[in-house]
């Protein structure tokens, strides 16, 4: 089973990399670009066959290592 995890900064947390990307896009001629927020994406292969147990395992992984839950949110898609 494969889990896909998207990690993004929480609203209100400064995102200097996103700000730099937005500025660079403007300099490259992409008009109308507002705020840009950057994040991380993970694909995790699991031996687990039960979707609910796999989701629980990945949630624990996110809470313990993958995401800094003080400043980041995460979304899990197990399939």
The 8 nearest C-alpha neighbors of each residue, nearest first, counted from 0:
[[1, 45, 44, 78, 48, 46, 47, 2],
 [2, 0, 44, 43, 78, 45, 77, 3],
 [3, 1, 77, 43, 76, 42, 78, 44],
 [2, 4, 42, 76, 41, 75, 77, 43],
 [5, 3, 75, 41, 74, 40, 42, 76],
 [4, 6, 40, 74, 73, 39, 41, 7],
 [5, 7, 73, 39, 38, 72, 40, 4],
 [8, 6, 38, 72, 71, 73, 9, 39],
 [7, 9, 71, 70, 72, 12, 10, 38],
 [10, 8, 71, 70, 12, 72, 11, 7],
 [9, 11, 12, 8, 13, 70, 71, 7],
 [10, 12, 9, 13, 8, 14, 70, 71],
 [13, 11, 10, 9, 8, 14, 70, 71],
 [12, 14, 15, 11, 8, 10, 18, 9],
 [13, 15, 17, 16, 18, 12, 36, 37],
 [16, 14, 18, 17, 19, 13, 20, 36],
 [17, 15, 19, 18, 14, 20, 37, 36],
 [16, 18, 36, 35, 20, 37, 14, 19],
 [17, 19, 15, 21, 16, 20, 35, 22],
 [20, 18, 16, 22, 17, 21, 15, 23],
 [21, 19, 23, 17, 22, 18, 24, 16],
 [20, 22, 18, 24, 19, 23, 35, 17],
 [23, 21, 19, 25, 20, 24, 18, 26],
 [22, 24, 26, 20, 25, 21, 19, 27],
 [25, 23, 27, 21, 29, 26, 22, 20],
 [24, 26, 29, 22, 28, 23, 27, 30],
 [27, 25, 23, 28, 24, 22, 29, 30],
 [28, 26, 24, 25, 29, 23, 30, 22],
 [27, 29, 25, 26, 30, 24, 23, 31],
 [30, 28, 25, 24, 27, 32, 31, 26],
 [31, 29, 32, 28, 25, 24, 27, 26],
 [30, 32, 33, 29, 25, 28, 24, 34],
 [33, 31, 30, 29, 21, 34, 25, 24],
 [34, 32, 31, 35, 21, 30, 25, 22],
 [33, 35, 21, 36, 32, 18, 17, 20],
 [36, 34, 17, 21, 18, 33, 37, 20],
 [37, 35, 17, 14, 34, 38, 18, 8],
 [38, 36, 17, 35, 7, 16, 39, 14],
 [37, 39, 7, 6, 8, 36, 40, 5],
 [40, 38, 6, 5, 7, 41, 37, 4],
 [39, 41, 5, 4, 6, 38, 42, 3],
 [42, 40, 4, 3, 43, 5, 39, 2],
 [43, 41, 3, 2, 4, 44, 1, 40],
 [42, 44, 2, 1, 45, 41, 3, 4],
 [45, 43, 1, 0, 2, 42, 46, 3],
 [44, 46, 0, 47, 1, 43, 53, 2],
 [45, 47, 0, 48, 44, 53, 1, 49],
 [48, 46, 45, 53, 49, 0, 52, 50],
 [49, 47, 0, 50, 46, 53, 45, 52],
 [48, 50, 52, 51, 47, 53, 0, 54],
 [51, 49, 53, 52, 54, 48, 77, 78],
 [52, 50, 54, 53, 49, 55, 77, 56],
 [53, 51, 55, 54, 49, 50, 56, 47],
 [52, 54, 50, 56, 55, 51, 47, 49],
 [53, 55, 51, 57, 52, 56, 58, 50],
 [56, 54, 52, 58, 53, 57, 51, 59],
 [57, 55, 53, 59, 54, 58, 52, 60],
 [56, 58, 60, 54, 59, 55, 61, 53],
 [57, 59, 61, 55, 60, 56, 54, 62],
 [58, 60, 62, 56, 57, 61, 63, 55],
 [61, 59, 57, 63, 58, 62, 64, 65],
 [60, 62, 65, 58, 66, 59, 64, 63],
 [61, 63, 59, 60, 64, 58, 66, 68],
 [64, 62, 60, 61, 59, 65, 66, 67],
 [65, 63, 61, 60, 66, 62, 67, 59],
 [64, 66, 61, 60, 63, 62, 67, 6],
 [67, 65, 61, 68, 64, 71, 62, 6],
 [66, 68, 71, 69, 70, 65, 64, 62],
 [67, 69, 71, 70, 66, 72, 62, 73],
 [68, 70, 67, 71, 72, 9, 66, 8],
 [69, 71, 68, 9, 8, 67, 12, 72],
 [72, 70, 8, 68, 9, 67, 7, 69],
 [73, 71, 7, 6, 9, 8, 68, 74],
 [72, 74, 6, 5, 7, 71, 75, 4],
 [73, 75, 5, 4, 6, 76, 72, 3],
 [74, 76, 4, 3, 77, 73, 5, 2],
 [77, 75, 3, 2, 4, 78, 74, 54],
 [78, 76, 2, 1, 54, 3, 75, 50],
 [77, 1, 0, 2, 76, 50, 3, 53]]
